[in-house]
Amino acid sequence: MHLKEAGIGEGISEVIVTTQSVSGVPNAAPIGIITATNNNNSKGKDENENNYFVRLYKTSKTLSNVQETNKLAANVTDDAVLFVKAAFEPLTETQFSLFYGFPVLKEANSWVLFDCAFSEKKSESGNFIFQLTPRAVKTNRKEVKAINRGLNAVIEAAIIATRNAITEDERDRAEREKLMALYARIVEKCGGSREKEALKILQEKT
Amino acid sequence: MHLKEAGIGEGISEVIVTTQSVSGVPNAAPIGIITATNNNNSKGKDENENNYFVRLYKTSKTLSNVQETNKLAANVTDDAVLFVKAAFEPLTETQFSLFYGFPVLKEANSWVLFDCAFSEKKSESGNFIFQLTPRAVKTNRKEVKAINRGLNAVIEAAIIATRNAITEDERDRAEREKLMALYARIVEKCGGSREKEALKILQEKT
């Protein structure tokens, strides 16, 4: 399983995770896939030695689907609009395709289908950690793309907006709104049309 | 000239710009290539209608080289270490290759060679705007890569560090240092080994 070639590298890879309920209703949400690199320096060890994890929010549809089916798919994409839409609204049925019978996003650059095994419930947050075992990988599209600060900024803004939606904590809210304004300025200055459209959707949702 | 295929898309593309002096000494610096999309909706118009610009800092080596030779190359890469090194220290000779006789970075995913024409000197900043005309393009490597917030954060941190180095303005310095700390936390949490190495270099330089 060459997950690095499919875009899942070291650290946390921000992807759109697709899942389905036992009754087959698909869902999509932006989530980070955590790659825990084994630091043994012995030769002959390769990326297959990596451990993959995901942290799922306690009341999320993704969590209940994973609890029902023990499967999720990581959809690698750099489309800002897809990220923001997946964060704030259900995607339409036509945006999904099937990969080994499992719902994935048609427009994604690659798909990785994982088996999920419950690992830990975080006592402080109530969130769930699952260990992931890759079962199938498909790369649909490779490309070259320069870093765009607008793309980065809209992802950060979406993360802040999601957090604002799930917390009652007013203490950090002003600080977050200041950051949101900073990221919005970066999107306006550096982003392309997809980043600007994503920011507009984000601002309508928050 | 398919610049989008070489990774130079809408908005501002963060690349490493290589230049050389008349005597042939190469230089590299992280700079944004500005793509000004023409918004005429007439059919038959394509990306060749785009205008490309660059803003060069008034006392930079890149500016004096461009003034001497009227050429620059955009090197598209997502290597955090290369960005940070190019921002703060001269790259070594072995990191350069030649593309149509012009210095480019061996490790870059693509190269675009531009002719540069002086467009404007900004009165408020003293910086120079050049219009760019693409003359040659080469894509060396296509890939799929999930968004990594650590990569984004290290680029933002490098931009802040560069600004701190060129301004005497103390007013915003505290604000910038708060942002630097935020970006460092994101790199530590989400970055891979290249992002963490880049952050370390950045912290040693600032």
HADDOCK unambig.tbl for C-alpha pairs under 7 A between the chains (distance, minus, plus):
assign (segid A and resid 5 and name CA) (segid B and resid 144 and name CA) 6.65 0.50 0.50
assign (segid A and resid 6 and name CA) (segid B and resid 144 and name CA) 5.81 0.50 0.50
assign (segid A and resid 6 and name CA) (segid B and resid 145 and name CA) 6.99 0.50 0.50
assign (segid A and resid 7 and name CA) (segid B and resid 144 and name CA) 4.75 0.50 0.50
assign (segid A and resid 7 and name CA) (segid B and resid 145 and name CA) 3.72 0.50 0.50
assign (segid A and resid 7 and name CA) (segid B and resid 146 and name CA) 5.00 0.50 0.50
assign (segid A and resid 8 and name CA) (segid B and resid 145 and name CA) 6.62 0.50 0.50
assign (segid A and resid 8 and name CA) (segid B and resid 146 and name CA) 5.97 0.50 0.50
assign (segid A and resid 10 and name CA) (segid B and resid 192 and name CA) 4.44 0.50 0.50
assign (segid A and resid 11 and name CA) (segid B and resid 190 and name CA) 4.98 0.50 0.50
assign (segid A and resid 11 and name CA) (segid B and resid 191 and name CA) 4.77 0.50 0.50
assign (segid A and resid 11 and name CA) (segid B and resid 192 and name CA) 4.37 0.50 0.50
assign (segid A and resid 12 and name CA) (segid B and resid 148 and name CA) 6.25 0.50 0.50
assign (segid A and resid 12 and name CA) (segid B and resid 190 and name CA) 4.67 0.50 0.50
assign (segid A and resid 12 and name CA) (segid B and resid 191 and name CA) 6.54 0.50 0.50
assign (segid A and resid 13 and name CA) (segid B and resid 146 and name CA) 5.40 0.50 0.50
assign (segid A and resid 13 and name CA) (segid B and resid 147 and name CA) 5.88 0.50 0.50
assign (segid A and resid 13 and name CA) (segid B and resid 148 and name CA) 5.26 0.50 0.50
assign (segid A and resid 14 and name CA) (segid B and resid 146 and name CA) 5.94 0.50 0.50
assign (segid A and resid 14 and name CA) (segid B and resid 147 and name CA) 5.17 0.50 0.50
assign (segid A and resid 14 and name CA) (segid B and resid 148 and name CA) 6.01 0.50 0.50
assign (segid A and resid 15 and name CA) (segid B and resid 146 and name CA) 6.33 0.50 0.50
assign (segid A and resid 76 and name CA) (segid B and resid 146 and name CA) 5.31 0.50 0.50
assign (segid A and resid 77 and name CA) (segid B and resid 146 and name CA) 6.35 0.50 0.50
assign (segid A and resid 78 and name CA) (segid B and resid 147 and name CA) 6.50 0.50 0.50
assign (segid A and resid 109 and name CA) (segid B and resid 144 and name CA) 6.64 0.50 0.50
assign (segid A and resid 142 and name CA) (segid B and resid 142 and name CA) 5.29 0.50 0.50
assign (segid A and resid 142 and name CA) (segid B and resid 143 and name CA) 4.56 0.50 0.50
assign (segid A and resid 142 and name CA) (segid B and resid 144 and name CA) 5.06 0.50 0.50
assign (segid A and resid 143 and name CA) (segid B and resid 142 and name CA) 4.58 0.50 0.50
assign (segid A and resid 143 and name CA) (segid B and resid 143 and name CA) 5.36 0.50 0.50
assign (segid A and resid 143 and name CA) (segid B and resid 144 and name CA) 6.54 0.50 0.50
assign (segid A and resid 144 and name CA) (segid B and resid 5 and name CA) 6.64 0.50 0.50
assign (segid A and resid 144 and name CA) (segid B and resid 6 and name CA) 5.79 0.50 0.50
assign (segid A and resid 144 and name CA) (segid B and resid 7 and name CA) 4.74 0.50 0.50
assign (segid A and resid 144 and name CA) (segid B and resid 109 and name CA) 6.63 0.50 0.50
assign (segid A and resid 144 and name CA) (segid B and resid 142 and name CA) 5.08 0.50 0.50
assign (segid A and resid 144 and name CA) (segid B and resid 143 and name CA) 6.55 0.50 0.50
assign (segid A and resid 145 and name CA) (segid B and resid 6 and name CA) 6.98 0.50 0.50
assign (segid A and resid 145 and name CA) (segid B and resid 7 and name CA) 3.73 0.50 0.50
assign (segid A and resid 145 and name CA) (segid B and resid 8 and name CA) 6.62 0.50 0.50
assign (segid A and resid 146 and name CA) (segid B and resid 7 and name CA) 5.00 0.50 0.50
assign (segid A and resid 146 and name CA) (segid B and resid 8 and name CA) 5.98 0.50 0.50
assign (segid A and resid 146 and name CA) (segid B and resid 13 and name CA) 5.41 0.50 0.50
assign (segid A and resid 146 and name CA) (segid B and resid 14 and name CA) 5.95 0.50 0.50
assign (segid A and resid 146 and name CA) (segid B and resid 15 and name CA) 6.33 0.50 0.50
assign (segid A and resid 146 and name CA) (segid B and resid 76 and name CA) 5.32 0.50 0.50
assign (segid A and resid 146 and name CA) (segid B and resid 77 and name CA) 6.35 0.50 0.50
assign (segid A and resid 147 and name CA) (segid B and resid 13 and name CA) 5.88 0.50 0.50
assign (segid A and resid 147 and name CA) (segid B and resid 14 and name CA) 5.16 0.50 0.50
assign (segid A and resid 147 and name CA) (segid B and resid 78 and name CA) 6.51 0.50 0.50
assign (segid A and resid 148 and name CA) (segid B and resid 12 and name CA) 6.24 0.50 0.50
assign (segid A and resid 148 and name CA) (segid B and resid 13 and name CA) 5.26 0.50 0.50
assign (segid A and resid 148 and name CA) (segid B and resid 14 and name CA) 5.99 0.50 0.50
assign (segid A and resid 152 and name CA) (segid B and resid 152 and name CA) 5.68 0.50 0.50
assign (segid A and resid 190 and name CA) (segid B and resid 11 and name CA) 4.97 0.50 0.50
assign (segid A and resid 190 and name CA) (segid B and resid 12 and name CA) 4.66 0.50 0.50
assign (segid A and resid 191 and name CA) (segid B and resid 11 and name CA) 4.78 0.50 0.50
assign (segid A and resid 191 and name CA) (segid B and resid 12 and name CA) 6.54 0.50 0.50
assign (segid A and resid 192 and name CA) (segid B and resid 10 and name CA) 4.44 0.50 0.50
assign (segid A and resid 192 and name CA) (segid B and resid 11 and name CA) 4.38 0.50 0.50
